[in-house]
Amino acid sequence: MSDDQTPDEATVADDPEILVEDASVDESTGPKEWWDDPRLPWRHKPNRSDIACYTGIAMLGVWALVMLPLRPLLLANPPLSAVINGGRTSVVATGAWIEVKGGPIALYWAAVTLSIIKFDWVYWWAGNLWGGAILETFTGRSKMSKRRAEIVLKFTHRYETLAVIATYLPLPLPMALIYAAVGASGMRLRKFLIIDIITAAVTQAGYLAIGWWIGEPAVRIVRIYADYSLYVTIGILVVMFATWWWRRSRTKRTA
């Protein structure tokens, strides 16, 4: 130790292990890779499957936003609406449409069944790829969101078949979370698709039958609903945009 050095500086200079340790700390605090983000579902450098699946989920989000203002317009033509989105309202309206105007009911049944399940495998794939991490990506990282994801994961691990079937009941269940959770639980894709297709076929047949039984009154109700729901949808979009703009402005002010 020289006269100009403090005891701490001399210790560091004389011990090369401390210098190596300090260097490793500096490296660890360096800039992270773009994919090393806790908000993303993977915990490693993403491969092609990761990128493809994440891109698919992003496209489903865009699809949902595009369809939001189009649903009321599509309801003016119930069969077209049912074939595109497979929603319960449009399927019931299609059953009534067939009862009034006729048409190949078996073909419509097959079309609305395939329509409602067309994207389900993407969520299963996400769960199969990333496990429970994708649930946090869907729900957020708050304590309440994590608790919700844990409940869904535990339920699907114990009742995976029942969980898939339950998504077709007229209940506010998180379909994407459940499908991702059964993928994370280890359910094979073949089993998932079999359960999904059979359940969808049975429930869609039921909604078509309800529309067929109601007949012309259902067609009139759907037309009235389509007329007014367009304005409701526009109002929802305005509120969504205003909320996003307010949060963005608030974030800038607090930054």
N, C-alpha and C positions, 0 to 999 in steps of 0.2 A: 504494500500500500504506500503510495507516494504521499508527500505532505499536502498536496492539493486535493486529494480524494477524501471523501467522507467514508466512514466505515461501510455504509450500505453500498456505495459505488464500488468500493474495493471488493466486496463480496461478490457482486455481480460480475466484475471483470475477471476475478480469479476462478470463477466456477463456470465452465462452458455449458453445463447442463441447463443452468438458468437462462443463458443466452438462447439456447435451442428452444426452451419452453416458451420464452417471450416471443420468439419468431413464430412458433406455431399459433400462439394466441392472435398475433397480428394477422396471420393468414385466415384464421377462422372468422375474423371480423371483417373480412374483405367483402366485395360485392357478391351477391348470390346470383345463381343462374335464374333465368326467367321462369323455369318450371318449379323452382324451390319456393313455393308459396303455400302456406297452410290452408288457403281458401280453395286450392285445387285438390282433386280427389286422390291423385297419385302421391306416393312417397318415394319416388325414384325418378330417374330421367325417363320421360315418356317414350314409348316405342310406337310403332305404327298403329297397333291396336288401340292404345290409349288415345292417340290423336284422332283416329277415326271415330271412336265411340264418343269422345267429348265433342267433336264437330257435329255428330248426329244429334246429340242432346241440345246443342246450341241451335241447330236448325229446327228442332221441334219447338223450341221457344219462339222462334221467328214465325213458324207456322201457326202457333196458337194466337199470336198477336195479329197476324194477317186475317185469320178466320174470325176473330172477335167482331169486327164490324160487318163481315160478310154473312154471318149466320142468319140475321133477320131477312136479308135479301134472298138467301137461298131457300128460306122457308116458303117463299111464294111458289116454289116447285118442290114439294115434299120428297119425291123420289130422288131428285138430284141432291138435295140436302142430306138425305139419309145415306146415299152412296158415298158422299164426300166425307162426312164426319161421323156418321153412325150414331148420333145422339138420340136419346130416348124420345124427345119431343118429335123429332123429324121421323123416327121410325113409326111412332103411333100415327102421325099424320099420313105416312105412306100407306099404312094398313087401311086407313079410312079412304085414301085416294084410290086404292085398288078396289075397294068395295063399291065405290061410286063409279069409277071410270074403267075398271077392269085392268088386267095386266098379268104377266107371268109371276105369280106370287112366289114360286120356288126360286126363280132367278133373283127377285128382290131380296128374298131371305138370305140367299148366299152372299149377295153383294153387301147388305148391311152388316152381316156377320164379319166378313173380311174387313170391312171399313173400320169397325170399332176396335179390332185387334191389330191393325196394320203396324202400329209403332210400339207395341208392348214389348217386343223382344229387345228393343234398344235399352230399355230400363233394366231388364233382366241382365243383359250383357254388361251394363255399367256395374251392377252389384257383383256379378261374377268376376269382373276385372279388379275392382277396387275394394270390395268388401264393405264394411260399415262406414268407411271414409266418405263414400258417395252420399250417404244419408246426411252427413254434416254439410256437404256442399249444397244439397237441396234445401235443407231446413235452416241453415245458418249456424253460427258458433255460440249463440247465447246459451245460458243455462237451461232455459225453458225449451229451446230448440233441440239441444242435446238430449234432454230428458224425453222429448217426444220421439226422437230417433231411436233411443234405447228401447222404448216401449214397443215401437213397431218391429224392431229387430228381434226382441224376445218373443213377441207373439208369432211372428212368421217362422222363427226357428222351431217353435213348438207345434204350430198348426199351419204348416206351409200350404197344404192343399186348400184348407178352409179359408186361408187368407186370400188366395187368388179368387176363389168363388165369391167371397164377400165383396170384392170390388165391383161386382155387377149388381149388387143390391142398391135400391134407391136411398143410399146413405152417404153422408159427406166423408168418405174415406179417401186417404191420400194414395191414389192408385200408383203413381210413380214411385213413391216410397216403398209401397208393399212389393211391387215387382222387383225393385232393386234389392230389397231385403231378402226375397226368396232366392234371388241370384247369389247373394252373399252367403246365404245359408247352405248353399251347395246343391240346390235342386237342379237337376239336369235340364237342358234346354228342351229336349224331346218331351219330358214329362210336363214341363211348364206349358209348352204349346198345346199339348193334348188337353190339359185341364182348361186352358184359356179358350181354345176353340170350342170345346163342348159346352162350356158355361155360356159363352157368347151366343152360340147357336140357340140354346134353350131360351135364354132371356130375350133375345131379339125376336124369336118366334112369338113369345108371350106379348111383347109390345105391338107387334104386327097384328096379333089376334085382338088385342084391346082396340086398336084403331079400326079394324074390320067390324067389330061388334058395335062400336059407336057410330061409324059411318059418316054421313053428311054433316052432322053437328060438329064433329071433330075437325073437319075441313074448314068450316066457317070460323071456329075458334082459333085455329092455327093462323088463318089469314088475318084476323084481328090482332092476334099476338105479334105477328110479323110486322104489321103496320106500326104498332106502338113500341116494340122492342128496339127498333132502329134508333128511335130518339133516346131510349134508355141507354143503349150501347154508346151512342155519341157522348152522352153525359158521363158515363163511366170513363171513357177515354180522356175526356177533358179533366176529370178529377185525377186520374192517374198521371197525366202530364203535369198538372199543377202541383201535385205532391212531389213528383220528381224534381221539378224546378225549384220548389221551396227548399227541399233537402239539399240540393246542390248549392243554392245561394247561402244556406246556413253553414254548410261545410266550408265554403270559401271565406265567410266572415270569421269563423273560428280558427281558420288555418293561420 
